[in-house]
Amino acid sequence: MRDGYHDDDEVQRRAYDGRLMRRLLAYVRPYRKMLIAAVLLLLLAALVGNVTPWLNMRAIDACINNPDRAAARSAGGEGGTSPASALWHELAEADKERLLGIVGLIAALMLIEAVVRYLQMTIVAYVGQKTMFEMRMGIFAHLQRMSLRFLDKNPVGRLMTRVTNDVEKIQSTIVTGMVEVVSDLFTIVVICGFMFWVNWRLAAIVLSTIPFVVLTSFIFRKYARISYLEIRKKVAKLNAYMQESVSGMRVIQIFGREDDVFEAFRARNAEHRDEWFRQVRNYAVYFPVIDFLGTLSLALIILYHGSTILGLQENAAREIQIGMFFAYVQWAERLFGPIRALADRYNLLLEAMASSERIFELLDTPEEIQNRPDAVVPERLAGRVEFRDVWFAYEQERWVLKGIDLDIAPGERVAIVGHTGAGKTSLINLLSRFYDVQQGAVRIDGVDVRDYDKDALRKRIGVVLQDVFLFSGTVEHNIRLGNEELTEEEITRCAAYVNALGFIERLPGGFQYDVGERGCNLSTGQRQLLAFARALAHDPQILVLDEATSSVDTASEALIQDAIIKLMQGRTSIVIAHRLSTVQHADRIIVMHHGEIRESGTHQELLARRGLYYRLYQLQYKDQISVA
C-alpha cells in the first residue's frame, strides 16, 4: 500500500506574488467600503486603547502624586487652619475631581474600544464569510463544468481540499489578516509616537531590544516553516494511508494483514508525532526568548527610572515621575504583541500564496467540453443516433474506439455487448458528450452533439448506470433530483410504473425514507429500481442502460427486466450488458471487440453465424439456456 498523496497539495515556500494578490483582492473589492470601515475602526481602537496609559500617567503624576500638594504638605498644610493647610485642602479637592474625571474618561474609552472592536470583528467576519462563499461557489461551479477527463485525473480528496482548506486559509489570511496587519502596524506607530512624545529617552530604552526581537523572529520563522512543511507531508501520508486502509478493510481482513497494516500505520503516526514535537520545541524556544526580551525592556526602564529617582545620574532629568514609569510599562507590554504577530502573519501570508496558486491553477484550467456560441437547444429529440467514423482515446493514440459506424433509428432498441474494455461505455460517454471525439462525429437527429447545448442535450438522455449513485436524502429527493415541477402524484406514478412502489411503501416513511449515504440503506435491486423511476420522471427521449442488471439477484432481475421493458417503450434505447440473456429481445445486437464493431444482428441471427457473439453466448449460458 503506497502513500497516495500529491506533492502539490503541500504548502511550498513561495514568495509574495503581486499578481496572485491582485486576483485575491478582486474577491474582496465588492466589500471594500466595509473593509475600509473595519480598518478605520481598528485604527480608532488602537488610538483609544493606547491613550489609556497616558491617562494613567496623568492620574498618578498630576493627581495622586501632585508635587504642588506635596509642597503644601511639607509647609505644614495637611492639618490646621494655616494658609498652607487651606491650600493643601483646596489642591486635594481639585485633584479628587480631576482623578474622578480621568477615571471616568478611562472607563468611557474602554467602553468605546469594546464597542469599536465588536463592530470591527463583525464587519471582518461578514466580509470574510461572503468572500469565502463567493470563492467556493466559483470553484464548485467551475468543477461542475469540467469534463470527466479532468475528474479522472484529479482525485476527489484533492479537489475537496481546494474548496475547503485552501479557501479557508485564504479567507483567514487575506481578509482577516490584511485588516489585522494594518491594525498592528498602526498600533506600533501609535505606541512609539506616544512614547517619544512623552519621553524620548525611555522610548529609546523600550525599543533597544527590538532588533533582537526581529532577529529571533527571523530565525524562528525559518525553522518553524521547515517543520511546518514536514508536518503537512506527514499528515498527508497519514491521511492517505488511513483512507486506503479503511476503504480496503475487507481485503485486509480476508488476507489477515491487520497486524502488518497496524504497524505501518503506527510508523506513520509516530513520524507525525515526532515532527510535532520538533515544532513544539521551536515554539518552546521562541516564546520564552521573546518574553525575555520584553522583560529585559521593562528591566531597563526600571533601572533607568530608579537610578534617576535615586540620584545616581546627576545630569538626569528630575521631572520623571512614577506615573510615567507605569505608562511605559504598559506601552512596552502592548508593543511586543503586534511585533510578534507580524512575524507569524508573514508565514500565513506565504501559505495563503501557495493556497491561492493552487486554487487559481484549478480555476484557470479551461473547460474541455464547451458550448459553441450558437449552441442548439432542442425542445425534444426524435432519437436518431449516428456514429460516423468515430475514433476516440482517453490517452493520446491509445484508441478505445476505432472507426465506429453505427445508425440507430428513432424508437429502436439496440443492445451493445462485448468483453470488458471493448469500448461499450465509451460510446455512451460520447453520446452524452462527457468526452469529445478525436476524429469523426456523433450525431443526434442529424446534428453533431458538439453543436447542441450540452445541458439541454443531457436532459434529454436518460442514463442508468450499473453502480447506481443515490444522494443522501429521501427517496422522493432522489427521484425528483431538484426538479420542483414534478408533483407527488407524478413521482408515485413513475415509481409504480417501474415496479418500485411496492418496496417504497414498505419502507418506514415511504417516499420520505432516508436512503443514507450513496443509498447504503437500500439493496442493489432497490437502488436500481429507484434509478429507473428517476430516469422515467425526467422523461428522456433517448434511454441508456449500462449494465443495469449485472449485480442483482434473480428475483430483483425479474422486476428490473419488466421495468426496463416499460421504460424503453416509445424511446430510442441503448442497452449495454454482459448478461446476454437480458438483450435477447433487442431489435438489434451490436458486438464490439477491441474498439471495433465486429457483428450486428438479432439474437438468433448472431447465434446462427457462430461468430464472436456465439462464443460469448456459449461461455455464459450454455448450461442455462438451450440454443433454440
URTAWO-V337500 format. One record per residue. SS is DSSP state (2 for helix, 1 for strand, 0 for the rest). OMEGA is omega in radians with two decimals (999 if undefined). BURIAL is 1 if it has 16 or more other ideal C-beta (glycine too) atoms within 10 Angstrom, else 0. Layout:
ss:SS omega:OMEGA burial:BURIAL
ss:SS omega:OMEGA burial:BURIAL
This chain:
ss:0 omega:-3.01 burial:0
ss:0 omega:3.07 burial:0
ss:0 omega:-3.03 burial:0
ss:0 omega:3.07 burial:0
ss:0 omega:-3.06 burial:1
ss:0 omega:-3.12 burial:0
ss:2 omega:-3.09 burial:0
ss:2 omega:3.02 burial:0
ss:2 omega:-3.12 burial:1
ss:0 omega:3.08 burial:0
ss:0 omega:-3.12 burial:1
ss:0 omega:3.13 burial:0
ss:0 omega:-3.09 burial:0
ss:0 omega:3.10 burial:1
ss:0 omega:3.08 burial:0
ss:0 omega:-3.10 burial:0
ss:0 omega:-3.11 burial:0
ss:2 omega:-3.14 burial:0
ss:2 omega:3.11 burial:0
ss:2 omega:-3.13 burial:1
ss:2 omega:3.12 burial:1
ss:2 omega:3.11 burial:0
ss:2 omega:3.11 burial:0
ss:2 omega:-3.12 burial:1
ss:2 omega:3.08 burial:0
ss:2 omega:3.09 burial:0
ss:2 omega:-3.10 burial:1
ss:2 omega:-3.01 burial:1
ss:2 omega:3.13 burial:0
ss:2 omega:-3.10 burial:0
ss:2 omega:-3.03 burial:1
ss:2 omega:3.13 burial:0
ss:2 omega:3.12 burial:0
ss:2 omega:3.12 burial:0
ss:2 omega:3.08 burial:1
ss:2 omega:3.10 burial:0
ss:2 omega:3.13 burial:1
ss:2 omega:3.12 burial:1
ss:2 omega:3.12 burial:1
ss:2 omega:3.09 burial:0
ss:2 omega:3.10 burial:1
ss:2 omega:3.10 burial:1
ss:2 omega:3.10 burial:1
ss:2 omega:3.14 burial:1
ss:2 omega:3.13 burial:1
ss:2 omega:-3.13 burial:1
ss:2 omega:-3.11 burial:1
ss:2 omega:-3.09 burial:1
ss:2 omega:-3.07 burial:1
ss:2 omega:2.95 burial:1
ss:2 omega:-3.06 burial:1
ss:2 omega:3.11 burial:1
ss:2 omega:3.12 burial:1
ss:2 omega:3.09 burial:1
ss:2 omega:3.07 burial:1
ss:2 omega:3.11 burial:1
ss:2 omega:3.13 burial:1
ss:2 omega:-3.13 burial:1
ss:2 omega:-3.09 burial:1
ss:2 omega:-3.01 burial:1
ss:2 omega:-3.06 burial:1
ss:2 omega:-3.08 burial:1
ss:2 omega:-3.07 burial:1
ss:2 omega:-3.09 burial:0
ss:0 omega:-3.10 burial:0
ss:0 omega:-3.12 burial:1
ss:2 omega:3.12 burial:0
ss:2 omega:3.11 burial:0
ss:2 omega:3.09 burial:1
ss:2 omega:3.12 burial:0
ss:2 omega:3.11 burial:0
ss:2 omega:3.12 burial:1
ss:2 omega:3.14 burial:1
ss:2 omega:3.12 burial:0
ss:0 omega:3.10 burial:0
ss:0 omega:-3.03 burial:0
ss:0 omega:-3.07 burial:1
ss:0 omega:3.12 burial:0
ss:0 omega:3.09 burial:0
ss:0 omega:-3.05 burial:0
ss:0 omega:-3.12 burial:0
ss:0 omega:3.06 burial:0
ss:2 omega:3.12 burial:0
ss:2 omega:3.13 burial:1
ss:2 omega:3.13 burial:1
ss:2 omega:3.10 burial:0
ss:2 omega:-3.13 burial:1
ss:2 omega:-3.13 burial:1
ss:2 omega:3.13 burial:0
ss:2 omega:3.12 burial:0
ss:2 omega:-3.13 burial:1
ss:2 omega:3.13 burial:1
ss:2 omega:3.12 burial:0
ss:2 omega:3.13 burial:0
ss:2 omega:3.10 burial:1
ss:2 omega:-3.13 burial:0
ss:2 omega:3.12 burial:0
ss:2 omega:3.13 burial:0
ss:2 omega:3.10 burial:1
ss:2 omega:3.12 burial:0
ss:2 omega:3.14 burial:0
ss:2 omega:3.11 burial:1
ss:2 omega:3.10 burial:0
ss:2 omega:3.12 burial:0
ss:2 omega:3.10 burial:0
ss:2 omega:3.13 burial:0
ss:2 omega:3.12 burial:0
ss:2 omega:3.13 burial:0
ss:2 omega:3.09 burial:1
ss:2 omega:3.10 burial:0
ss:2 omega:3.12 burial:0
ss:2 omega:3.14 burial:0
ss:2 omega:3.14 burial:1
ss:2 omega:3.14 burial:0
ss:2 omega:-3.12 burial:0
ss:2 omega:-3.14 burial:1
ss:2 omega:3.07 burial:1
ss:2 omega:3.13 burial:0
ss:2 omega:-3.13 burial:0
ss:2 omega:3.14 burial:1
ss:2 omega:3.13 burial:0
ss:2 omega:-3.13 burial:0
ss:2 omega:-3.12 burial:1
ss:2 omega:3.12 burial:1
ss:2 omega:3.13 burial:0
ss:2 omega:3.14 burial:0
ss:2 omega:3.14 burial:1
ss:2 omega:3.14 burial:1
ss:2 omega:3.10 burial:0
ss:2 omega:3.12 burial:1
ss:2 omega:-3.14 burial:1
ss:2 omega:3.11 burial:1
ss:2 omega:-3.12 burial:0
ss:2 omega:-3.13 burial:0
ss:2 omega:3.12 burial:1
ss:2 omega:3.11 burial:1
ss:2 omega:3.12 burial:0
ss:2 omega:3.13 burial:0
ss:2 omega:-3.11 burial:1
ss:2 omega:3.10 burial:0
ss:2 omega:3.11 burial:0
ss:2 omega:3.12 burial:0
ss:2 omega:3.13 burial:1
ss:2 omega:-3.13 burial:0
ss:2 omega:-3.08 burial:0
ss:0 omega:-3.11 burial:1
ss:0 omega:3.08 burial:1
ss:2 omega:3.11 burial:0
ss:2 omega:3.10 burial:1
ss:2 omega:-3.13 burial:1
ss:2 omega:3.09 burial:0
ss:2 omega:-3.05 burial:0
ss:2 omega:-3.08 burial:0
ss:0 omega:-3.13 burial:1
ss:0 omega:-3.10 burial:0
ss:2 omega:-3.12 burial:0
ss:2 omega:3.13 burial:0
ss:2 omega:3.13 burial:0
ss:2 omega:3.10 burial:1
ss:2 omega:3.11 burial:0
ss:2 omega:3.11 burial:1
ss:2 omega:-3.04 burial:1
ss:2 omega:-3.04 burial:1
ss:2 omega:-2.99 burial:0
ss:2 omega:-3.07 burial:0
ss:2 omega:3.13 burial:1
ss:2 omega:-3.13 burial:1
ss:2 omega:3.12 burial:0
ss:2 omega:3.12 burial:1
ss:2 omega:-3.12 burial:1
ss:2 omega:-3.09 burial:1
ss:2 omega:-3.09 burial:0
ss:2 omega:-3.01 burial:1
ss:2 omega:-3.10 burial:1
ss:2 omega:-3.11 burial:1
ss:2 omega:-3.08 burial:1
ss:2 omega:-3.12 burial:1
ss:2 omega:3.13 burial:1
ss:2 omega:-3.10 burial:1
ss:2 omega:3.07 burial:1
ss:2 omega:3.09 burial:1
ss:2 omega:3.13 burial:1
ss:2 omega:-3.14 burial:1
ss:2 omega:-3.14 burial:1
ss:2 omega:3.14 burial:0
ss:2 omega:3.11 burial:1
ss:2 omega:3.12 burial:1
ss:2 omega:3.14 burial:1
ss:2 omega:-3.12 burial:0
ss:2 omega:-3.12 burial:1
ss:2 omega:3.12 burial:1
ss:2 omega:3.11 burial:1
ss:2 omega:3.11 burial:0
ss:2 omega:-3.07 burial:1
ss:2 omega:3.13 burial:1
ss:2 omega:3.13 burial:0
ss:2 omega:-3.09 burial:0
ss:2 omega:-3.11 burial:1
ss:0 omega:-3.04 burial:1
ss:2 omega:3.14 burial:0
ss:2 omega:3.11 burial:0
ss:2 omega:3.10 burial:1
ss:2 omega:3.12 burial:1
ss:2 omega:3.12 burial:0
ss:2 omega:-3.14 burial:1
ss:2 omega:-3.06 burial:1
ss:2 omega:-3.07 burial:1
ss:0 omega:-3.13 burial:0
ss:0 omega:-3.08 burial:1
ss:2 omega:3.11 burial:1
ss:2 omega:3.11 burial:0
ss:2 omega:3.07 burial:0
ss:2 omega:-3.14 burial:1
ss:2 omega:3.13 burial:0
ss:2 omega:3.12 burial:0
ss:2 omega:3.14 burial:1
ss:2 omega:3.13 burial:1
ss:2 omega:3.14 burial:0
ss:2 omega:3.13 burial:0
ss:2 omega:-3.11 burial:1
ss:2 omega:-3.13 burial:1
ss:2 omega:-3.08 burial:0
ss:2 omega:3.14 burial:0
ss:2 omega:-3.14 burial:1
ss:2 omega:3.08 burial:1
ss:2 omega:3.14 burial:0
ss:2 omega:3.13 burial:1
ss:2 omega:3.12 burial:1
ss:2 omega:3.13 burial:1
ss:2 omega:3.10 burial:1
ss:2 omega:3.13 burial:1
ss:2 omega:3.12 burial:1
ss:2 omega:3.14 burial:1
ss:2 omega:3.11 burial:1
ss:2 omega:3.13 burial:1
ss:2 omega:3.12 burial:1
ss:2 omega:-3.12 burial:1
ss:2 omega:-3.13 burial:1
ss:2 omega:-3.14 burial:1
ss:2 omega:-3.12 burial:1
ss:2 omega:3.12 burial:1
ss:2 omega:-3.14 burial:0
ss:2 omega:-3.13 burial:0
ss:2 omega:-3.12 burial:1
ss:2 omega:-3.14 burial:1
ss:2 omega:3.13 burial:0
ss:2 omega:-3.12 burial:0
ss:0 omega:-3.08 burial:0
ss:2 omega:3.14 burial:0
ss:2 omega:3.12 burial:0
ss:2 omega:3.12 burial:0
ss:2 omega:-3.12 burial:1
ss:2 omega:3.13 burial:0
ss:2 omega:-3.10 burial:0
ss:0 omega:3.06 burial:0
ss:0 omega:-3.09 burial:0
ss:0 omega:-3.08 burial:0
ss:2 omega:-3.09 burial:0
ss:2 omega:-3.14 burial:0
ss:2 omega:3.14 burial:0
ss:2 omega:3.12 burial:1
ss:2 omega:3.14 burial:0
ss:2 omega:3.10 burial:0
ss:2 omega:3.11 burial:0
ss:2 omega:3.12 burial:0
ss:2 omega:3.14 burial:0
ss:2 omega:3.13 burial:0
ss:2 omega:3.12 burial:1
ss:2 omega:3.12 burial:0
ss:2 omega:3.09 burial:0
ss:2 omega:3.12 burial:1
ss:2 omega:3.13 burial:1
ss:2 omega:-3.11 burial:0
ss:2 omega:3.13 burial:0
ss:2 omega:3.08 burial:1
ss:2 omega:3.09 burial:0
ss:2 omega:3.10 burial:0
ss:2 omega:3.11 burial:0
ss:2 omega:3.11 burial:1
ss:2 omega:3.11 burial:0
ss:2 omega:3.09 burial:0
ss:2 omega:3.13 burial:1
ss:2 omega:-3.14 burial:0
ss:2 omega:3.06 burial:0
ss:2 omega:-3.01 burial:0
ss:2 omega:-3.04 burial:1
ss:2 omega:3.06 burial:0
ss:2 omega:3.11 burial:0
ss:2 omega:3.11 burial:1
ss:2 omega:3.11 burial:1
ss:2 omega:3.11 burial:0
ss:2 omega:-3.14 burial:0
ss:2 omega:3.07 burial:1
ss:2 omega:3.10 burial:1
ss:2 omega:3.09 burial:0
ss:2 omega:3.10 burial:0
ss:2 omega:3.10 burial:1
ss:2 omega:3.14 burial:1
ss:2 omega:3.11 burial:0
ss:2 omega:3.07 burial:1
ss:2 omega:-3.14 burial:1
ss:2 omega:-3.13 burial:0
ss:2 omega:-3.12 burial:0
ss:2 omega:-3.09 burial:1
ss:2 omega:-3.11 burial:1
ss:2 omega:3.14 burial:0
ss:2 omega:3.10 burial:0
ss:2 omega:-3.13 burial:1
ss:2 omega:-3.12 burial:0
ss:0 omega:3.06 burial:0
ss:0 omega:-3.13 burial:0
ss:0 omega:3.07 burial:0
ss:0 omega:-3.00 burial:0
ss:0 omega:-3.07 burial:0
ss:0 omega:-3.10 burial:0
ss:0 omega:-3.14 burial:0
ss:0 omega:-3.09 burial:0
ss:0 omega:-3.04 burial:0
ss:0 omega:3.13 burial:0
ss:0 omega:-3.07 burial:1
ss:0 omega:-3.12 burial:1
ss:2 omega:-3.13 burial:0
ss:2 omega:3.10 burial:1
ss:2 omega:3.10 burial:1
ss:2 omega:3.13 burial:1
ss:2 omega:3.13 burial:1
ss:2 omega:-3.12 burial:1
ss:2 omega:3.04 burial:1
ss:2 omega:3.13 burial:1
ss:2 omega:-3.14 burial:1
ss:2 omega:3.13 burial:1
ss:2 omega:3.12 burial:1
ss:2 omega:-3.12 burial:0
ss:2 omega:-3.08 burial:1
ss:2 omega:-3.01 burial:1
ss:2 omega:3.12 burial:1
ss:2 omega:3.11 burial:0
ss:2 omega:3.13 burial:1
ss:2 omega:3.12 burial:1
ss:2 omega:-3.14 burial:1
ss:2 omega:-3.14 burial:1
ss:2 omega:3.11 burial:1
ss:2 omega:3.13 burial:1
ss:2 omega:-3.08 burial:0
ss:2 omega:3.05 burial:1
ss:2 omega:3.06 burial:1
ss:2 omega:-3.14 burial:1
ss:2 omega:3.13 burial:1
ss:2 omega:3.12 burial:1
ss:2 omega:3.10 burial:1
ss:2 omega:3.11 burial:1
ss:2 omega:3.08 burial:1
ss:2 omega:3.12 burial:1
ss:2 omega:3.13 burial:1
ss:2 omega:-3.12 burial:1
ss:2 omega:3.12 burial:1
ss:2 omega:3.12 burial:1
ss:2 omega:-3.13 burial:1
ss:2 omega:-3.11 burial:1
ss:2 omega:3.02 burial:0
ss:2 omega:3.08 burial:0
ss:2 omega:-3.10 burial:1
ss:2 omega:-3.13 burial:0
ss:0 omega:3.08 burial:0
ss:0 omega:-3.05 burial:0
ss:0 omega:3.05 burial:0
ss:0 omega:-3.13 burial:0
ss:0 omega:3.14 burial:0
ss:0 omega:-3.09 burial:1
ss:0 omega:3.04 burial:0
ss:0 omega:3.03 burial:1
ss:0 omega:-3.09 burial:0
ss:0 omega:-3.12 burial:0
ss:0 omega:-3.07 burial:0
ss:0 omega:-3.12 burial:0
ss:1 omega:3.08 burial:1
ss:0 omega:-3.06 burial:0
ss:0 omega:3.03 burial:1
ss:0 omega:3.05 burial:0
ss:0 omega:3.11 burial:0
ss:0 omega:3.03 burial:1
ss:0 omega:3.05 burial:0
ss:0 omega:3.07 burial:1
ss:0 omega:-3.09 burial:1
ss:1 omega:3.14 burial:1
ss:1 omega:2.96 burial:1
ss:1 omega:-3.07 burial:1
ss:1 omega:3.08 burial:1
ss:1 omega:-3.04 burial:0
ss:1 omega:3.00 burial:1
ss:1 omega:-3.07 burial:0
ss:1 omega:3.10 burial:1
ss:1 omega:3.03 burial:1
ss:0 omega:3.03 burial:0
ss:0 omega:-3.00 burial:0
ss:0 omega:3.04 burial:0
ss:0 omega:3.03 burial:0
ss:0 omega:-2.94 burial:0
ss:1 omega:3.05 burial:1
ss:1 omega:3.06 burial:1
ss:1 omega:-3.04 burial:1
ss:1 omega:3.04 burial:1
ss:1 omega:-3.10 burial:0
ss:1 omega:3.00 burial:1
ss:1 omega:-3.06 burial:0
ss:1 omega:3.05 burial:1
ss:1 omega:3.07 burial:0
ss:1 omega:-3.08 burial:1
ss:0 omega:3.09 burial:0
ss:0 omega:3.12 burial:0
ss:0 omega:-3.11 burial:1
ss:0 omega:3.09 burial:1
ss:1 omega:-3.07 burial:1
ss:1 omega:3.07 burial:1
ss:1 omega:3.10 burial:1
ss:1 omega:-3.11 burial:1
ss:1 omega:3.12 burial:1
ss:1 omega:3.12 burial:1
ss:0 omega:3.04 burial:0
ss:0 omega:-3.12 burial:0
ss:0 omega:-3.12 burial:0
ss:0 omega:3.13 burial:1
ss:0 omega:-3.08 burial:1
ss:2 omega:-3.10 burial:1
ss:2 omega:3.13 burial:1
ss:2 omega:3.07 burial:1
ss:2 omega:-3.12 burial:1
ss:2 omega:3.12 burial:1
ss:2 omega:3.11 burial:1
ss:2 omega:3.14 burial:1
ss:2 omega:3.14 burial:1
ss:0 omega:-3.13 burial:1
ss:0 omega:2.92 burial:1
ss:0 omega:3.02 burial:1
ss:0 omega:3.03 burial:1
ss:0 omega:-3.13 burial:1
ss:0 omega:3.02 burial:1
ss:0 omega:3.11 burial:0
ss:1 omega:3.13 burial:0
ss:1 omega:-3.08 burial:1
ss:1 omega:2.99 burial:1
ss:1 omega:-3.08 burial:1
ss:1 omega:3.00 burial:1
ss:1 omega:-3.07 burial:1
ss:0 omega:3.09 burial:1
ss:0 omega:-3.12 burial:0
ss:1 omega:3.09 burial:1
ss:1 omega:-3.11 burial:1
ss:2 omega:3.11 burial:1
ss:2 omega:3.10 burial:1
ss:2 omega:3.11 burial:0
ss:1 omega:2.88 burial:1
ss:0 omega:-2.96 burial:0
ss:2 omega:3.12 burial:1
ss:2 omega:3.13 burial:0
ss:2 omega:3.12 burial:0
ss:2 omega:-3.08 burial:1
ss:2 omega:3.10 burial:1
ss:2 omega:-3.09 burial:1
ss:0 omega:3.06 burial:1
ss:1 omega:3.11 burial:1
ss:1 omega:-3.12 burial:1
ss:1 omega:3.04 burial:1
ss:1 omega:-3.05 burial:1
ss:0 omega:3.09 burial:1
ss:0 omega:3.12 burial:1
ss:0 omega:-3.07 burial:0
ss:0 omega:3.10 burial:1
ss:0 omega:3.03 burial:0
ss:0 omega:-3.14 burial:1
ss:0 omega:3.06 burial:0
ss:0 omega:-3.09 burial:0
ss:0 omega:-3.05 burial:1
ss:1 omega:3.05 burial:1
ss:2 omega:3.14 burial:1
ss:2 omega:-3.14 burial:1
ss:2 omega:-3.10 burial:1
ss:2 omega:3.05 burial:1
ss:2 omega:-3.10 burial:1
ss:2 omega:3.12 burial:1
ss:0 omega:3.05 burial:0
ss:0 omega:3.14 burial:0
ss:0 omega:-3.08 burial:0
ss:0 omega:3.12 burial:0
ss:0 omega:3.13 burial:0
ss:0 omega:3.09 burial:1
ss:0 omega:3.10 burial:0
ss:2 omega:3.12 burial:0
ss:2 omega:3.12 burial:0
ss:2 omega:3.12 burial:1
ss:2 omega:3.12 burial:1
ss:2 omega:-3.14 burial:1
ss:2 omega:3.11 burial:0
ss:2 omega:3.13 burial:1
ss:2 omega:3.13 burial:1
ss:2 omega:-3.08 burial:0
ss:2 omega:-3.11 burial:1
ss:0 omega:3.04 burial:1
ss:0 omega:3.13 burial:1
ss:0 omega:-3.04 burial:1
ss:2 omega:-3.10 burial:1
ss:2 omega:-3.11 burial:0
ss:2 omega:3.12 burial:1
ss:2 omega:-3.13 burial:1
ss:2 omega:3.10 burial:0
ss:2 omega:3.11 burial:0
ss:0 omega:3.07 burial:1
ss:0 omega:-3.12 burial:0
ss:0 omega:3.09 burial:0
ss:2 omega:-3.12 burial:0
ss:2 omega:3.11 burial:1
ss:2 omega:3.12 burial:0
ss:0 omega:3.14 burial:1
ss:1 omega:-3.07 burial:0
ss:0 omega:-3.13 burial:1
ss:0 omega:-3.13 burial:0
ss:2 omega:-3.12 burial:0
ss:2 omega:3.11 burial:0
ss:2 omega:-3.05 burial:1
ss:0 omega:-3.14 burial:0
ss:0 omega:-3.14 burial:0
ss:0 omega:3.08 burial:1
ss:0 omega:3.14 burial:0
ss:2 omega:3.13 burial:1
ss:2 omega:3.13 burial:1
ss:2 omega:3.10 burial:1
ss:2 omega:-3.14 burial:1
ss:2 omega:3.12 burial:1
ss:2 omega:3.07 burial:1
ss:2 omega:3.10 burial:1
ss:2 omega:3.08 burial:1
ss:2 omega:3.12 burial:1
ss:2 omega:3.12 burial:1
ss:2 omega:3.14 burial:1
ss:2 omega:-3.13 burial:1
ss:2 omega:-3.10 burial:1
ss:2 omega:-3.12 burial:1
ss:0 omega:2.96 burial:1
ss:0 omega:3.12 burial:0
ss:0 omega:3.07 burial:1
ss:0 omega:3.05 burial:1
ss:1 omega:-3.08 burial:1
ss:1 omega:3.11 burial:1
ss:1 omega:3.10 burial:1
ss:1 omega:-3.08 burial:1
ss:1 omega:3.13 burial:1
ss:0 omega:-2.98 burial:1
ss:0 omega:-3.09 burial:1
ss:0 omega:-3.01 burial:1
ss:0 omega:-3.03 burial:1
ss:0 omega:-3.11 burial:0
ss:0 omega:3.14 burial:1
ss:0 omega:-3.05 burial:0
ss:2 omega:-3.12 burial:0
ss:2 omega:3.12 burial:0
ss:2 omega:-3.12 burial:1
ss:2 omega:3.13 burial:1
ss:2 omega:3.10 burial:0
ss:2 omega:-3.11 burial:1
ss:2 omega:3.12 burial:1
ss:2 omega:3.10 burial:1
ss:2 omega:3.12 burial:0
ss:2 omega:-3.14 burial:1
ss:2 omega:-3.14 burial:1
ss:2 omega:3.12 burial:0
ss:2 omega:-3.05 burial:0
ss:2 omega:-3.07 burial:1
ss:2 omega:-3.08 burial:1
ss:0 omega:3.10 burial:0
ss:0 omega:-3.12 burial:0
ss:0 omega:2.94 burial:1
ss:1 omega:-3.01 burial:1
ss:1 omega:3.07 burial:1
ss:1 omega:-3.07 burial:1
ss:1 omega:3.05 burial:1
ss:1 omega:-3.04 burial:1
ss:0 omega:2.94 burial:1
ss:0 omega:3.13 burial:1
ss:0 omega:-3.09 burial:0
ss:2 omega:3.13 burial:1
ss:2 omega:-3.10 burial:1
ss:2 omega:-3.06 burial:1
ss:0 omega:-3.05 burial:1
ss:0 omega:-3.08 burial:1
ss:0 omega:3.09 burial:0
ss:0 omega:3.09 burial:1
ss:0 omega:-3.13 burial:0
ss:1 omega:3.12 burial:1
ss:1 omega:3.11 burial:1
ss:1 omega:-3.14 burial:1
ss:1 omega:-3.13 burial:1
ss:1 omega:3.13 burial:1
ss:1 omega:3.14 burial:1
ss:0 omega:3.04 burial:0
ss:0 omega:-3.13 burial:1
ss:1 omega:3.04 burial:0
ss:1 omega:-3.09 burial:1
ss:1 omega:-3.09 burial:0
ss:1 omega:3.10 burial:1
ss:1 omega:3.14 burial:0
ss:1 omega:3.07 burial:1
ss:0 omega:-3.13 burial:0
ss:2 omega:-3.09 burial:1
ss:2 omega:3.12 burial:0
ss:2 omega:-3.12 burial:0
ss:2 omega:3.08 burial:1
ss:2 omega:-3.12 burial:1
ss:2 omega:-3.14 burial:0
ss:2 omega:-3.12 burial:0
ss:0 omega:3.12 burial:0
ss:0 omega:-3.08 burial:0
ss:2 omega:3.13 burial:1
ss:2 omega:3.14 burial:1
ss:2 omega:3.13 burial:1
ss:2 omega:3.07 burial:0
ss:2 omega:-3.13 burial:1
ss:2 omega:-3.14 burial:1
ss:2 omega:-3.14 burial:0
ss:2 omega:-3.02 burial:0
ss:2 omega:-2.87 burial:0
ss:2 omega:-3.10 burial:0
ss:0 omega:3.12 burial:0
ss:0 omega:-3.06 burial:0
ss:0 omega:-3.06 burial:0
ss:0 omega:3.12 burial:0
ss:0 omega:3.11 burial:0
ss:0 omega:-3.09 burial:0
ss:0 omega:999 burial:0
